[in-house]
Amino acid sequence: MDGIAAALGDAARWRIVELLAERPRSVGELAELTGLRQPQTTKHLQTLARAGLVAVFPLGQRRVYALEAEPLAAFAGRLRELAEATAGHAGERGVVARYRAAIEADSAVAGRDRWADGREFAFDRMLPVSRETVWRYWTDPDLLASWWVPAPLTLTDCGIEPRPGGRAVIAYRDADGEYRSEGKVHAADEPGHLAFDLAVPGPASFTGHYDLTFTEVPEGTRLRLGLRITATTTEALSAIAGIETGWGQVLDNLTAVLIEKG
C-alpha cells in the first residue's frame, strides 16, 4: 500500500492513471495528453509499474501501457476502511475542536495570574447502579483507575482516601509528557458526599476544588460534580480551557464502565 500511495501522490502520475483508466495508451499519446515530454512520461510510467499499477506491452517499436485494476481495488478498499474508521471516531474530532475553541476563547482573557480564579463548572450524570457502587468507583484505587483518564493517556498513580485529610492524587502520562496533581480530601460522607482538592504544580499551576454528591434515584444514582478553580497562572491556559471537555470525557468513561457492569 505504501508504494501505491507514493506513486499516486504525484499530480502528473495521477493524471496518467486517469487517462489509462479510460483505455490502454502509448507513451507518445500519454505525453501529448498530459503536456509532458516523453522522457518524463516514461519515468512516471516506470514508477507506476514498480508499484504494480500498470503493465507494459511492447508492440514492435511502440510500448503500450495498461492500468492494473486489482491493486487499485485493494487500495480503494483500504481507503474505505480508513474512511469508515474516521467516521466511527468523529466524536473524538469534535472533542479536539471544542478544546481548541475553548483555548481561543480563554486566550482573550488570560493576560494575568489568577485570571480564572472563581471559575466554576458543573457536571451531572445518571448512573444505573447504587450509590454504594458509585462510591467505591471513586474511592477504591483499582476501580478509580479503570475510568479516570481517557485514551490515549496512561494512568501512573491515582487515589482518593475517603476521610478528611486523606490523600488525593492523579498522575498520568502521554506521548508529550507527564502530569501530576495532588491535594487532600475535605469531606467524605459515605456514600453520599465527597469533597477534595487537586493542585497542579509548576508554571502552569492551578487548584481545583471538587464537590461530589451521589443521590439515590429510581434509575440508580444521580452524580453531581461541582468544580471551582483557584490560584490560576497564565501558563495554565490550555489546562483550564480543557477542563469542561476533559471532565466530560472522564465522566462518560465512568458511565460506560458502570453501564457495562450493570
Buried (B, 14 or more C-beta within 10 A) or exposed (E): EEBBEEBBEEEBBBBBBEBBEEEBBBBEBBBEBBEBEEEEBBBBBEBBBEBBBBBBEEEEEEBBBEBBEEBBEEBEEEEEEEEEEEEEEEEEEEBEEBBBEBBEEBEEEBEEBEBBEEBEBEBEBEBEBBBEBBBBBBBBBEBBBBBBBBEEBEBBEBBBBBEEEBEBBBBBBEEEEEBBBBBBBBEBEBBBBBBBBBBBEEEBBBBBBBBBBBEBEEEBBBBEBBBBBBBBBBBBBBBBBBBBBBBBBBBBBBBEBBEEEE
